[in-house]
Amino acid sequence: MKNKNRLTPFLIISLIILIWILLAVLIFKNSEIEKVIDNEKRIKINDGLIQELYDGILDEDIKLYDSGEYTLDKLPEDYIFSKATRFMTSEDIVLGKQNFILNEDTLANAIKMGFGPDINYNLTNINKKVDTELYYEDKLLELDVKYDANKKWYYGTYTFKDKEEEDIKVYKSIVKATKDDYINLYINYIFYVTEEDNIYICNNINCTKKDKINGLSKSIFKNKYSKKIIVSYKKAGDDVFYYYKNVIDK
């Protein structure tokens, strides 16, 4: 009994020290959480604005974002041109038998509609083939684009592209949305192909390796081929947001 009594003060002191350590850890953790909450606000992913922004991210966007991290002022020329055509019709472009002409101001207005008023770009040196969202006689136009500084227009030849021609498809899902200086969408995605009613998940955009799967659902993002990306939008007015940057989420 005497031995037990001698150990009691030691146990009490040890217990007090342990409690103080636990309290210190909790205080530190809470302070870290408060910092995150102060700088970043979570938004429900079923919010109307969040869904509108997410729905505006097409397969073509994900395929570009997968290739690297971009900002509003450092986007590929063909991507700027291609996305702008989403806000145009075939009536905005003059089509000849094989050639086309597109007025510089017409394209500039469409670019601002797609990327907002703050985008800085230079397409005067463009000399590329560009996929468009322009339909002519129920066929998509692909443009071989050049620029004429004297006439202030884009010109070149065109061909038709079948919408179903894309073999590599994108399956994506938004998992989180936050707000700080920008609205940030956290998106999971994979590339996949379909062959004879079978679905294969791809290891990359070129599908150099593929595995057969039973179907597409959110559980597929537990697969080793799953990728993550954060797409940020900048506010330009009341409920008006435009792409600002994307970051590959590692």
C-alpha positions in Angstrom: 0.0 0.0 0.0 2.9 2.4 0.8 4.4 1.8 -2.7 1.1 2.7 -4.3 0.8 5.9 -2.3 4.3 7.0 -3.3 3.4 6.6 -7.0 0.1 8.6 -6.8 1.7 12.1 -6.9 3.8 11.1 -9.9 0.8 9.8 -11.8 -1.2 13.0 -11.0 1.7 15.2 -12.2 2.0 13.1 -15.4 -1.7 13.3 -16.0 -1.7 17.1 -15.6 1.2 17.4 -18.0 -0.6 15.2 -20.5 -3.7 17.3 -20.3 -1.8 20.5 -20.9 -0.1 19.0 -24.0 -3.5 18.0 -25.3 -5.0 21.4 -24.7 -2.0 23.0 -26.5 -2.5 20.8 -29.5 -6.2 21.6 -29.6 -5.6 25.3 -29.4 -3.0 25.2 -32.2 -5.4 23.1 -34.4 -8.3 25.5 -33.8 -6.1 28.5 -34.7 -5.1 26.8 -37.9 -8.8 26.1 -38.7 -9.7 29.7 -38.0 -7.1 30.9 -40.5 -8.5 28.7 -43.2 -12.1 29.8 -42.5 -11.0 33.4 -42.5 -9.4 33.2 -45.9 -11.6 30.6 -47.6 -15.3 30.1 -47.5 -17.0 26.8 -48.5 -19.9 27.0 -51.0 -22.5 24.3 -51.5 -21.8 22.6 -54.8 -25.6 22.7 -55.6 -25.5 26.5 -55.5 -26.9 27.9 -58.8 -23.8 29.9 -59.6 -21.5 27.0 -58.9 -23.4 24.7 -61.1 -23.5 27.3 -63.9 -19.7 27.7 -63.8 -19.2 24.0 -63.6 -21.5 23.3 -66.5 -19.5 25.8 -68.6 -16.4 23.6 -68.3 -16.5 21.3 -71.4 -14.4 18.3 -72.3 -12.2 20.6 -74.4 -11.4 22.7 -71.4 -10.5 19.8 -69.2 -8.2 18.4 -72.0 -6.3 21.7 -72.1 -6.1 22.1 -68.3 -4.7 18.6 -68.1 -1.7 19.6 -70.1 -0.6 22.2 -67.6 -1.4 25.2 -65.4 -2.6 28.3 -67.1 -3.7 31.8 -66.2 -6.1 34.2 -68.0 -3.3 36.0 -69.8 -1.3 32.9 -70.7 -3.6 30.7 -72.7 -2.8 29.0 -76.0 -3.8 31.0 -79.1 -6.0 28.2 -80.6 -7.8 27.7 -77.3 -8.7 31.4 -77.0 -9.9 31.4 -80.6 -11.8 28.1 -80.2 -13.6 29.1 -77.0 -14.6 32.4 -78.5 -16.5 30.6 -81.2 -18.9 29.2 -78.6 -20.3 32.8 -78.5 -20.6 33.2 -82.3 -22.7 31.7 -85.1 -21.9 30.8 -88.6 -23.4 34.2 -89.7 -20.4 35.9 -88.0 -18.0 34.4 -90.4 -17.8 34.8 -94.2 -17.4 31.4 -95.9 -16.3 31.0 -99.5 -16.0 27.8 -101.4 -13.0 26.8 -99.4 -11.8 30.0 -97.7 -13.2 32.0 -94.8 -12.9 35.6 -93.5 -13.5 36.7 -89.9 -13.5 40.3 -88.8 -11.1 41.1 -86.0 -13.8 43.1 -84.0 -16.2 40.2 -84.3 -13.7 37.8 -82.8 -12.6 40.4 -80.1 -16.2 40.7 -78.9 -16.6 37.0 -78.7 -13.3 36.6 -76.8 -14.5 39.1 -74.2 -17.8 37.3 -73.9 -15.9 34.1 -73.2 -13.1 35.3 -71.0 -14.3 38.7 -69.6 -13.1 42.3 -70.1 -9.7 41.8 -68.4 -8.1 39.3 -70.8 -4.9 40.4 -72.5 -4.0 38.5 -75.7 -2.3 38.8 -79.0 -3.5 36.7 -82.0 -1.7 38.7 -84.7 0.8 35.9 -85.2 -1.6 33.0 -85.1 -1.0 30.4 -87.8 -2.8 27.3 -86.5 -5.6 24.8 -87.2 -8.4 25.5 -84.8 -11.4 23.4 -83.8 -14.5 25.6 -83.5 -18.1 25.4 -82.1 -19.4 26.8 -85.4 -21.8 24.7 -87.4 -22.3 25.1 -91.1 -24.9 22.8 -92.8 -25.0 20.7 -89.6 -21.2 20.2 -89.7 -18.5 21.6 -87.4 -16.0 23.9 -88.9 -12.2 23.5 -88.4 -10.3 26.6 -89.4 -6.7 26.9 -90.6 -6.2 30.5 -89.2 -4.0 33.3 -90.2 -4.2 37.1 -89.6 -4.0 40.0 -92.0 -2.9 43.2 -90.2 -3.7 45.5 -93.1 -7.3 44.3 -93.6 -7.9 43.6 -89.8 -9.3 40.2 -90.3 -8.5 36.5 -89.8 -8.6 34.3 -92.9 -7.6 30.9 -94.2 -9.2 27.6 -95.3 -11.7 25.5 -93.6 -12.7 21.8 -93.4 -15.6 20.0 -91.7 -15.2 17.9 -88.6 -17.6 15.3 -87.3 -18.6 16.0 -83.7 -18.5 12.3 -82.9 -14.9 12.1 -84.1 -13.4 12.5 -80.6 -12.4 9.1 -79.3 -11.1 10.2 -75.9 -13.9 11.4 -73.6 -14.0 13.0 -70.2 -15.9 12.0 -67.1 -15.8 14.6 -64.4 -17.4 15.5 -61.1 -17.2 18.6 -58.9 -16.3 17.7 -55.3 -15.9 21.1 -53.6 -16.3 24.8 -54.1 -14.7 27.6 -52.1 -14.6 31.4 -52.2 -11.7 33.7 -51.4 -10.7 36.4 -53.8 -12.0 34.0 -56.5 -14.5 31.2 -56.8 -12.6 27.9 -56.9 -14.0 24.7 -58.3 -12.4 21.4 -57.2 -12.9 18.8 -59.9 -12.1 15.1 -60.3 -11.9 13.7 -63.8 -10.7 10.8 -65.9 -10.3 10.1 -69.6 -12.1 7.1 -71.1 -13.0 5.5 -74.4 -15.8 3.2 -75.5 -15.2 0.2 -77.8 -17.9 -2.2 -78.8 -20.2 -1.2 -75.8 -17.2 -1.6 -73.4 -15.8 1.2 -71.4 -12.1 1.6 -70.8 -10.5 4.1 -68.4 -7.3 5.7 -69.7 -4.1 6.6 -67.9 -3.7 9.8 -69.8 -5.2 11.9 -72.6 -3.5 9.8 -75.2 -4.8 6.6 -73.6 -1.4 4.8 -73.9 -2.7 2.4 -71.3 -6.3 1.5 -70.5 -8.3 -0.8 -68.2 -11.8 -2.1 -68.7 -14.4 -0.9 -66.2 -18.0 -1.9 -65.5 -19.4 1.7 -65.7 -19.0 5.3 -64.9 -19.8 6.6 -61.5 -18.2 8.8 -58.8 -16.6 5.7 -57.3 -14.3 5.6 -60.4 -12.3 8.5 -58.9 -10.8 6.1 -56.4 -9.0 4.5 -59.5 -5.3 5.1 -59.9 -5.9 7.0 -63.1 -8.1 9.7 -61.5 -6.9 13.3 -61.7 -7.8 16.5 -59.8 -7.9 20.1 -60.9 -8.8 23.5 -59.4 -10.4 26.0 -61.7 -10.7 29.5 -60.4 -13.1 32.3 -61.6 -12.8 36.0 -61.2 -15.8 38.3 -60.6 -16.5 40.8 -63.3 -19.9 42.0 -62.1 -23.0 40.9 -60.2 -23.2 37.1 -60.6 -20.8 37.3 -63.5 -17.6 35.4 -63.3 -14.9 34.5 -65.8 -12.1 31.9 -66.0 -9.0 33.2 -64.1 -6.6 30.2 -63.8 -6.4 26.5 -63.3 -4.1 24.6 -61.0 -3.4 20.8 -61.1 -4.3 19.6 -57.7 -1.7 17.1 -56.4 
